[in-house]
Amino acid sequence: MDTTCRCESCCPDNPGATYTRAHMLACEARRVCRIPTREERSGYLADVEKFRGKDAADALRTAVREEFDKLIMKKRQK
């Protein structure tokens, strides 16, 4: 089994698809979408802003909106 790290730092020319910051952001956004209530989601995003900063929280908010848009479009297609 190959255990070579494929992150963006170790493999800047060819990182593994699931080793990128973009994948991490999209994955976290999907996780936030699964938080059951708006209040809990808002609390999570407030914590992100508190601990990671406004830019990180804004990037996650944008990613969450994009994921919710995808979910809405999927439901409409059914």
NORKA-V934255 format. One record per helix or strand. SS is the DSSP state (2 for helix, 1 for strand). FROM is the first residue (numbers start at 1). TO is the last residue. If there is no record, write none. Layout:
SS/FROM/TO  SS/FROM/TO
This chain:
2/17/19  2/21/33  2/38/52  2/54/77
